[in-house]
Amino acid sequence: MRLPTLGKLAALPVCAAALALAGCGTASIELPKSDPDYEGAALFVEHCSGCHSFSAAGTEGSASKVKTRENKDGPNFNQRKESADDVLYAIENGGFSSGPMPQNIVTGDDAQKIADFIAKYSGPGAPKPGG
């Protein structure tokens, strides 16, 4: 009996499952790269996607159910409408409460681009990107 071969065969289903899962749940920014808001979306993905869900940016960082919520889960911008001023306040001050969002996670023009992107596409009645 050759155990190394059996070990390799046993690993095949695990590898196949990992590859299948890697393709699941992948989303992307819903704006064309030529859109003026694309840079704000890309910055959002880079700096905010771990904690915030936002379909316009293709991110799933918020909890979808209260029972599975973690301390780092920020607002879901598919469900919550925000103004650019409120987003800038949250970026500068680390959110609106004593949560884990770092202050000034982005600054200057980058913060404004993210704020404008969120303000335009957040909330249930927001326009669809590219539409």
C-alpha positions as CSV (number, residue, x, y, z in Angstrom):
1,M,0.0,0.0,0.0
2,R,1.4,3.4,-0.9
3,L,0.1,6.0,1.6
4,P,1.5,9.0,-0.2
5,T,-0.7,8.2,-3.2
6,L,-3.7,7.6,-1.1
7,G,-3.0,10.9,0.7
8,K,-2.9,12.7,-2.6
9,L,-6.2,11.1,-3.7
10,A,-7.8,12.0,-0.5
11,A,-6.8,15.6,-1.0
12,L,-8.4,15.9,-4.4
13,P,-12.0,16.4,-3.1
14,V,-10.7,19.1,-0.7
15,C,-8.8,20.9,-3.5
16,A,-11.8,20.7,-5.9
17,A,-14.1,22.1,-3.2
18,A,-11.7,25.0,-2.5
19,L,-11.5,25.8,-6.2
20,A,-15.3,25.7,-6.5
21,L,-15.7,28.0,-3.5
22,A,-13.1,30.4,-4.8
23,G,-15.5,31.2,-7.7
24,C,-18.5,31.7,-5.5
25,G,-19.6,35.0,-4.3
26,T,-17.3,37.0,-6.5
27,A,-18.6,40.4,-7.4
28,S,-17.1,43.4,-8.9
29,I,-17.6,47.1,-9.2
30,E,-20.8,47.7,-11.2
31,L,-19.5,50.9,-12.8
32,P,-17.5,51.0,-16.1
33,K,-13.9,52.2,-15.6
34,S,-14.8,55.3,-17.7
35,D,-17.5,56.4,-15.1
36,P,-16.4,59.5,-13.0
37,D,-17.5,57.6,-9.9
38,Y,-15.3,54.5,-10.6
39,E,-12.3,55.8,-8.7
40,G,-14.5,56.3,-5.6
41,A,-15.8,52.8,-6.0
42,A,-12.3,51.4,-6.3
43,L,-11.2,53.3,-3.2
44,F,-14.2,52.0,-1.4
45,V,-13.3,48.4,-2.3
46,E,-9.7,49.0,-1.2
47,H,-10.4,50.6,2.1
48,C,-14.0,49.8,3.2
49,S,-15.0,46.4,1.7
50,G,-13.9,44.4,4.8
51,C,-16.6,46.0,6.9
52,H,-19.3,47.3,4.6
53,S,-21.7,45.7,2.1
54,F,-22.4,47.7,-1.1
55,S,-23.5,46.0,-4.3
56,A,-22.4,49.0,-6.4
57,A,-18.9,48.2,-5.3
58,G,-19.3,44.4,-5.3
59,T,-18.6,44.2,-1.5
60,E,-20.1,42.0,1.2
61,G,-18.5,43.1,4.5
62,S,-21.6,43.7,6.7
63,A,-23.6,41.1,8.5
64,S,-26.9,40.2,6.8
65,K,-28.4,38.9,10.1
66,V,-28.2,40.3,13.5
67,K,-27.2,37.0,15.1
68,T,-24.1,36.7,12.8
69,R,-23.0,40.3,13.3
70,E,-19.4,41.0,14.4
71,N,-18.1,44.1,16.0
72,K,-16.3,45.1,12.8
73,D,-19.5,45.0,10.7
74,G,-20.3,48.5,9.4
75,P,-23.5,49.7,7.8
76,N,-24.8,48.0,4.8
77,F,-25.0,50.7,2.2
78,N,-27.5,48.7,0.1
79,Q,-30.0,49.3,2.9
80,R,-28.8,52.6,4.4
81,K,-28.8,55.9,2.5
82,E,-26.0,58.3,3.4
83,S,-25.2,61.9,2.4
84,A,-21.7,62.9,1.4
85,D,-21.3,65.1,4.4
86,D,-22.2,62.2,6.8
87,V,-19.8,59.9,5.0
88,L,-17.0,62.4,5.3
89,Y,-17.8,62.9,9.0
90,A,-17.7,59.1,9.6
91,I,-14.4,58.8,7.7
92,E,-12.8,61.7,9.6
93,N,-14.1,60.6,13.0
94,G,-14.1,56.8,12.8
95,G,-17.8,56.4,12.3
96,F,-20.7,57.7,14.5
97,S,-20.1,55.7,17.6
98,S,-17.2,54.1,19.4
99,G,-17.0,51.3,16.8
100,P,-13.8,49.9,15.3
101,M,-13.6,52.1,12.2
102,P,-10.3,54.0,12.2
103,Q,-10.3,57.7,12.0
104,N,-9.1,59.2,8.7
105,I,-8.9,55.8,7.0
106,V,-8.6,57.9,3.8
107,T,-8.2,61.6,3.5
108,G,-8.4,64.5,1.1
109,D,-9.6,63.9,-2.4
110,D,-9.8,60.1,-1.8
111,A,-12.2,60.6,1.1
112,Q,-14.4,63.0,-1.0
113,K,-14.5,60.5,-3.9
114,I,-15.7,57.7,-1.6
115,A,-18.2,60.0,0.0
116,D,-19.6,61.1,-3.3
117,F,-19.8,57.4,-4.5
118,I,-21.6,56.3,-1.4
119,A,-24.0,59.3,-1.4
120,K,-25.0,58.7,-5.0
121,Y,-25.6,54.9,-4.9
122,S,-26.5,54.1,-1.3
123,G,-29.9,53.2,0.0
124,P,-32.8,51.2,-1.4
125,G,-34.0,53.9,-3.8
126,A,-30.6,54.9,-5.2
127,P,-30.0,54.7,-9.0
128,K,-28.4,51.6,-10.3
129,P,-24.8,52.1,-11.5
130,G,-24.5,52.6,-15.2
131,G,-28.2,53.2,-15.5
